[in-house]
Amino acid sequence: MKPFDYVAPTTLDEAVHALAGNPAARVLAGGTDLLAQMKGGRREAPLVVDVKRIPDLLSIRMEEGGLRLGAAVPCIRIATNADVRAQYPALAEVASLIGGTAIQGRASIGGNLCNAAPSADAVPLLIVLSAVARVAGPGGIREIAVEDFCVAPGKNALGEGEFLVDLFLPKPAAGFKAHYLRFIPRNEMDIAVVGVGVSATVTDGQITTARLALASVAPTPLFVREVTEALVGKAPSAEAIAGAAALAEAAAKPISDMRAPAEYRRHLCGVLSRRALTAVLQ
Amino acid sequence: MKKTYVSMQLNGEPVEFLAEPSQTLLECLRDTLHLTGTKEGCGDGNCGSCCVMLDGTLVTSCLVLGVEAEGRTVTTIEGIAAGQKLHPLQKAFIDHAALQCGICTPGFIVAAKALLDQEPDPSEERIRLWLANNLCRCTGYDKIVRAVQAAAKEIREEKQA
């Protein structure tokens, strides 16, 4: 790696100060994207700001109304945390399928979001869990809905000097379920050809909330708002699910690459959406 | 680039060293501290041959900066045996011929120990999934899985005795 300076602030203010006026500085959480990119010469940084000494970024805590997940908490802690497993089982599941065991010891869900890869497994699920990103920067603290966080491949909505502090996940209502499904040609440790996150709440036989988001079929993780409009107010049924899956398939804007041709990806969007919706609605 | 002072616990002993921020923990272990048991394979987190324990969590040391280890506890393959007595995993790898060239072996043993420390009786599927982050180009993996199963059994029996 090319030489760089390193600081490890212990408070949010110190981190804001370290990043201020240094637009080329990079934030280091688990490093499984950043350090691999820097070693491969795909990214350079004169200054690396390690945020893992800031308590807020490493805490998982239940709050009034939801869960606050520190941006740098490694996946292995998320996957094994009792509160996460009880209240957000789909999040525990997704944390256990990003990378292999040793990667999960470092890689964070916050980093998965900030890296802004179209294929990021955690992001569709965060979108359907209605997660909100809390960001710190020179202008203070602000919040960004997760569906607005990724703006282009590898580009996020963070402004100059800003960094992700944590994610807030609203407490699931009674009857709420979420699920993430992906297609990979092997059993583990692979990049999603297509990923589908879904969530829904069923109250007294009627769908009251529904969200669907896709991975690997657009320049960014894709929130398919039409699915919400199509499902809310209906009773769960095979027809309703098929209609929503068709909307997901139509919304996808896949490309052909070494992992799959575009038509195959589009087909998978329909199949996986139907399966994932069936899992949460029946 | 100016070097940074780092102090950490390494295999139960305090150590101090100087590291450039761009040096990985793997480079610091091998080149500065001369513990060459930890191997470099791919250098980008895919092969698992550089696995170490960092504060009790399994990590690939090629994707950790040496300066990040300040105040932390690190265990490498050199810290697995009890003095001259091999750990049951080390003995089982020899008994089951679970290695040929041996480059991947330290990573496999550190990773397998991380599993057995928290799950004393994992299924074969669990072992294979846990070790999917470690690549071996010689053995075809089967002997490695058998060695881990044998070591797990021995550790369980030792505990009962």
Interface residues (C-beta under 8 A of the other chain):
Chain A: M1 K2 P3 F4 D5 Y6 A8 L28 G31 T32 L35 A36 K39 G40 V48 D50 K52 P74 I76 G99 G100 T101 A102 I103 G105 R106 N187 E188 M189
Chain B: M1 T4 E20 P21 S22 T24 G43 D44 G45 G48 C51 L54 T57 L58 V59 T60 C62 L63 V64 L65 V67 E68 E70 A111 A114 L115 L129 W130 L131 A132 N133 N134
